[in-house]
Amino acid sequence: HGFPPSVEEALCGVTGAQLELHYCLQALGEYFDQSHVALRNISKFFLHQALEERKAAEALMKYQQERGGHYCSKTIQKPNCDYAVGLMKALELAMVQWKTMLRYFEELYTLSVENADPHSANTIKKQFIGPKIQKIKLMGDLLTNARRLDCSQDGRNSLGDYFMDRLQKEFRTSIESESSDHCSPCPPLQECTGAAEGLKRPQRECSQHRNGIGPIYATIHCTTMLPQCNNGTRAKVKQGREGL
């Protein structure tokens, strides 16, 4: 099974974006742990999500290695989270970040189908797209509750923030069993059967009336440019890979 260079390059870009998401969520977790904020459960929630995103990035790099490629390193930008001072803004930022990553993975899935790479398409769909949709659903529920409790948007803790931190199940419950959907080892290459044409391209929908924040998850198929490596050039293909 060949590894199309365009898919390898796109995987590099998406992996870099995944690492940037990890740093953004980690920054949010550290913010809520500061003494003047002191929302410990919310802090643990974001730090746990950051850990899961880092594991997803590591799973992408491992998959590239299994296919004979390698990760082309890129400069990871400092997370732009300075304005997310307040629970509402932090939740909205996380929602936007996860929707962006979902679009990246959907574009990567489409690219894999177009390049007759059914193994990459199946891996992206099962191990990465599904978990991102679940996270967006979760953030939609949290945002709904935060609006009902009139949580703060200016960094000054409100009673709603306190209630969310102490009473919201997703914040106060320690997640012991980490999700393995996108972190489990990728299936061996020989397990991939069938032709690429058996995989369906996702329909491209871009609803103009959406506000970008609401809990609309299943219809996000807006065309987006996949992130690229440092200079936008194709990832270098390991020598001798053609002979594999």
Contacts in CASP RR format, 6 or more apart in sequence:
PFRMAT RR
TARGET T0000
AUTHOR 0000-0000-0000
METHOD contacts of the structure
MODEL  1
HGFPPSVEEALCGVTGAQLELHYCLQALGEYFDQSHVALRNISKFFLHQA
LEERKAAEALMKYQQERGGHYCSKTIQKPNCDYAVGLMKALELAMVQWKT
MLRYFEELYTLSVENADPHSANTIKKQFIGPKIQKIKLMGDLLTNARRLD
CSQDGRNSLGDYFMDRLQKEFRTSIESESSDHCSPCPPLQECTGAAEGLK
RPQRECSQHRNGIGPIYATIHCTTMLPQCNNGTRAKVKQGREGL
1 67 0 8 1.000
1 117 0 8 1.000
1 119 0 8 1.000
1 189 0 8 1.000
1 192 0 8 1.000
2 67 0 8 1.000
2 117 0 8 1.000
2 244 0 8 1.000
3 67 0 8 1.000
3 68 0 8 1.000
3 69 0 8 1.000
3 117 0 8 1.000
3 120 0 8 1.000
3 241 0 8 1.000
4 112 0 8 1.000
4 115 0 8 1.000
4 116 0 8 1.000
4 117 0 8 1.000
5 234 0 8 1.000
5 235 0 8 1.000
5 237 0 8 1.000
6 111 0 8 1.000
6 115 0 8 1.000
6 234 0 8 1.000
7 108 0 8 1.000
7 111 0 8 1.000
7 112 0 8 1.000
7 115 0 8 1.000
7 117 0 8 1.000
7 120 0 8 1.000
8 64 0 8 1.000
8 67 0 8 1.000
8 69 0 8 1.000
8 234 0 8 1.000
8 235 0 8 1.000
8 237 0 8 1.000
9 72 0 8 1.000
9 228 0 8 1.000
9 229 0 8 1.000
9 232 0 8 1.000
9 233 0 8 1.000
9 234 0 8 1.000
9 235 0 8 1.000
10 107 0 8 1.000
10 108 0 8 1.000
10 111 0 8 1.000
10 226 0 8 1.000
11 60 0 8 1.000
11 63 0 8 1.000
11 64 0 8 1.000
11 108 0 8 1.000
11 120 0 8 1.000
11 235 0 8 1.000
12 64 0 8 1.000
12 71 0 8 1.000
12 72 0 8 1.000
12 74 0 8 1.000
12 228 0 8 1.000
12 229 0 8 1.000
12 235 0 8 1.000
13 72 0 8 1.000
13 74 0 8 1.000
13 226 0 8 1.000
13 227 0 8 1.000
13 228 0 8 1.000
13 229 0 8 1.000
14 60 0 8 1.000
14 101 0 8 1.000
14 104 0 8 1.000
14 105 0 8 1.000
14 108 0 8 1.000
14 226 0 8 1.000
14 227 0 8 1.000
15 57 0 8 1.000
15 60 0 8 1.000
15 61 0 8 1.000
15 64 0 8 1.000
15 71 0 8 1.000
16 57 0 8 1.000
16 74 0 8 1.000
16 76 0 8 1.000
16 227 0 8 1.000
17 100 0 8 1.000
17 101 0 8 1.000
17 104 0 8 1.000
17 227 0 8 1.000
18 53 0 8 1.000
18 56 0 8 1.000
18 57 0 8 1.000
18 60 0 8 1.000
18 101 0 8 1.000
19 54 0 8 1.000
19 57 0 8 1.000
19 76 0 8 1.000
20 76 0 8 1.000
20 77 0 8 1.000
20 79 0 8 1.000
21 53 0 8 1.000
21 97 0 8 1.000
21 98 0 8 1.000
21 101 0 8 1.000
22 50 0 8 1.000
22 51 0 8 1.000
22 53 0 8 1.000
22 54 0 8 1.000
22 57 0 8 1.000
23 50 0 8 1.000
23 76 0 8 1.000
23 78 0 8 1.000
23 79 0 8 1.000
24 50 0 8 1.000
24 79 0 8 1.000
24 80 0 8 1.000
24 81 0 8 1.000
24 93 0 8 1.000
24 94 0 8 1.000
24 97 0 8 1.000
25 46 0 8 1.000
25 47 0 8 1.000
25 49 0 8 1.000
25 50 0 8 1.000
25 53 0 8 1.000
25 94 0 8 1.000
25 97 0 8 1.000
26 46 0 8 1.000
26 47 0 8 1.000
26 50 0 8 1.000
26 79 0 8 1.000
27 79 0 8 1.000
27 81 0 8 1.000
28 46 0 8 1.000
28 50 0 8 1.000
28 81 0 8 1.000
28 84 0 8 1.000
28 90 0 8 1.000
28 93 0 8 1.000
28 94 0 8 1.000
29 42 0 8 1.000
29 43 0 8 1.000
29 44 0 8 1.000
29 45 0 8 1.000
29 46 0 8 1.000
29 47 0 8 1.000
29 50 0 8 1.000
30 43 0 8 1.000
30 47 0 8 1.000
31 37 0 8 1.000
31 43 0 8 1.000
31 81 0 8 1.000
31 84 0 8 1.000
31 85 0 8 1.000
31 90 0 8 1.000
32 39 0 8 1.000
32 40 0 8 1.000
32 42 0 8 1.000
32 43 0 8 1.000
32 46 0 8 1.000
32 87 0 8 1.000
32 90 0 8 1.000
33 40 0 8 1.000
33 43 0 8 1.000
33 47 0 8 1.000
37 155 0 8 1.000
37 157 0 8 1.000
39 87 0 8 1.000
39 157 0 8 1.000
39 161 0 8 1.000
39 162 0 8 1.000
39 164 0 8 1.000
39 165 0 8 1.000
40 165 0 8 1.000
41 165 0 8 1.000
41 166 0 8 1.000
41 168 0 8 1.000
41 171 0 8 1.000
41 172 0 8 1.000
42 87 0 8 1.000
42 90 0 8 1.000
42 161 0 8 1.000
42 164 0 8 1.000
42 165 0 8 1.000
42 171 0 8 1.000
44 171 0 8 1.000
44 174 0 8 1.000
45 170 0 8 1.000
45 171 0 8 1.000
46 90 0 8 1.000
46 94 0 8 1.000
48 175 0 8 1.000
48 178 0 8 1.000
49 94 0 8 1.000
49 135 0 8 1.000
51 178 0 8 1.000
52 178 0 8 1.000
52 179 0 8 1.000
52 182 0 8 1.000
52 183 0 8 1.000
55 178 0 8 1.000
55 182 0 8 1.000
55 183 0 8 1.000
56 128 0 8 1.000
56 131 0 8 1.000
56 182 0 8 1.000
56 183 0 8 1.000
58 183 0 8 1.000
59 127 0 8 1.000
59 182 0 8 1.000
59 183 0 8 1.000
59 184 0 8 1.000
59 186 0 8 1.000
60 71 0 8 1.000
60 128 0 8 1.000
61 71 0 8 1.000
62 185 0 8 1.000
62 186 0 8 1.000
63 120 0 8 1.000
63 123 0 8 1.000
63 186 0 8 1.000
64 70 0 8 1.000
64 71 0 8 1.000
66 186 0 8 1.000
66 189 0 8 1.000
67 119 0 8 1.000
67 120 0 8 1.000
67 189 0 8 1.000
68 238 0 8 1.000
68 241 0 8 1.000
68 244 0 8 1.000
69 235 0 8 1.000
69 237 0 8 1.000
69 238 0 8 1.000
69 241 0 8 1.000
70 235 0 8 1.000
70 236 0 8 1.000
70 238 0 8 1.000
72 229 0 8 1.000
72 230 0 8 1.000
72 235 0 8 1.000
72 236 0 8 1.000
73 229 0 8 1.000
73 230 0 8 1.000
74 228 0 8 1.000
74 229 0 8 1.000
74 230 0 8 1.000
75 230 0 8 1.000
81 90 0 8 1.000
81 93 0 8 1.000
83 89 0 8 1.000
84 90 0 8 1.000
84 92 0 8 1.000
84 93 0 8 1.000
85 154 0 8 1.000
85 155 0 8 1.000
86 151 0 8 1.000
86 152 0 8 1.000
86 153 0 8 1.000
86 154 0 8 1.000
86 155 0 8 1.000
86 161 0 8 1.000
87 146 0 8 1.000
87 151 0 8 1.000
87 152 0 8 1.000
87 161 0 8 1.000
87 164 0 8 1.000
88 143 0 8 1.000
88 146 0 8 1.000
88 147 0 8 1.000
88 151 0 8 1.000
88 152 0 8 1.000
88 153 0 8 1.000
89 153 0 8 1.000
91 139 0 8 1.000
91 142 0 8 1.000
91 143 0 8 1.000
91 146 0 8 1.000
92 143 0 8 1.000
92 213 0 8 1.000
94 139 0 8 1.000
95 136 0 8 1.000
95 139 0 8 1.000
95 140 0 8 1.000
95 143 0 8 1.000
95 213 0 8 1.000
95 214 0 8 1.000
96 212 0 8 1.000
96 213 0 8 1.000
98 132 0 8 1.000
98 135 0 8 1.000
98 136 0 8 1.000
98 139 0 8 1.000
99 136 0 8 1.000
99 212 0 8 1.000
99 220 0 8 1.000
100 224 0 8 1.000
101 132 0 8 1.000
102 129 0 8 1.000
102 132 0 8 1.000
102 133 0 8 1.000
102 136 0 8 1.000
102 217 0 8 1.000
102 220 0 8 1.000
103 220 0 8 1.000
103 221 0 8 1.000
103 222 0 8 1.000
103 224 0 8 1.000
104 224 0 8 1.000
104 226 0 8 1.000
104 227 0 8 1.000
105 124 0 8 1.000
105 128 0 8 1.000
105 129 0 8 1.000
105 132 0 8 1.000
106 129 0 8 1.000
106 202 0 8 1.000
106 220 0 8 1.000
106 221 0 8 1.000
107 223 0 8 1.000
107 224 0 8 1.000
107 226 0 8 1.000
108 120 0 8 1.000
108 124 0 8 1.000
108 226 0 8 1.000
109 121 0 8 1.000
109 124 0 8 1.000
109 125 0 8 1.000
109 129 0 8 1.000
109 202 0 8 1.000
110 201 0 8 1.000
110 202 0 8 1.000
111 226 0 8 1.000
112 118 0 8 1.000
112 120 0 8 1.000
112 121 0 8 1.000
112 124 0 8 1.000
112 196 0 8 1.000
113 121 0 8 1.000
113 196 0 8 1.000
113 199 0 8 1.000
113 200 0 8 1.000
113 201 0 8 1.000
114 201 0 8 1.000
115 196 0 8 1.000
116 195 0 8 1.000
116 196 0 8 1.000
117 196 0 8 1.000
118 192 0 8 1.000
118 194 0 8 1.000
118 195 0 8 1.000
118 196 0 8 1.000
118 198 0 8 1.000
118 199 0 8 1.000
119 189 0 8 1.000
119 192 0 8 1.000
121 196 0 8 1.000
121 199 0 8 1.000
122 187 0 8 1.000
122 192 0 8 1.000
122 199 0 8 1.000
123 186 0 8 1.000
123 187 0 8 1.000
126 181 0 8 1.000
127 181 0 8 1.000
127 182 0 8 1.000
127 183 0 8 1.000
127 184 0 8 1.000
127 186 0 8 1.000
128 182 0 8 1.000
130 181 0 8 1.000
130 182 0 8 1.000
131 179 0 8 1.000
131 181 0 8 1.000
131 182 0 8 1.000
133 217 0 8 1.000
133 218 0 8 1.000
136 215 0 8 1.000
136 217 0 8 1.000
137 215 0 8 1.000
137 217 0 8 1.000
138 170 0 8 1.000
139 215 0 8 1.000
140 214 0 8 1.000
140 215 0 8 1.000
141 170 0 8 1.000
141 215 0 8 1.000
142 164 0 8 1.000
142 168 0 8 1.000
142 170 0 8 1.000
143 213 0 8 1.000
143 214 0 8 1.000
143 215 0 8 1.000
144 215 0 8 1.000
145 164 0 8 1.000
145 168 0 8 1.000
146 160 0 8 1.000
146 164 0 8 1.000
149 158 0 8 1.000
149 159 0 8 1.000
149 160 0 8 1.000
149 161 0 8 1.000
149 163 0 8 1.000
149 164 0 8 1.000
150 158 0 8 1.000
150 160 0 8 1.000
151 158 0 8 1.000
151 160 0 8 1.000
151 161 0 8 1.000
151 164 0 8 1.000
152 158 0 8 1.000
152 160 0 8 1.000
152 161 0 8 1.000
164 171 0 8 1.000
165 171 0 8 1.000
165 172 0 8 1.000
166 172 0 8 1.000
202 221 0 8 1.000
203 221 0 8 1.000
204 221 0 8 1.000
204 222 0 8 1.000
204 223 0 8 1.000
205 219 0 8 1.000
205 220 0 8 1.000
205 221 0 8 1.000
205 222 0 8 1.000
206 221 0 8 1.000
206 222 0 8 1.000
206 223 0 8 1.000
207 216 0 8 1.000
207 219 0 8 1.000
210 216 0 8 1.000
229 235 0 8 1.000
END
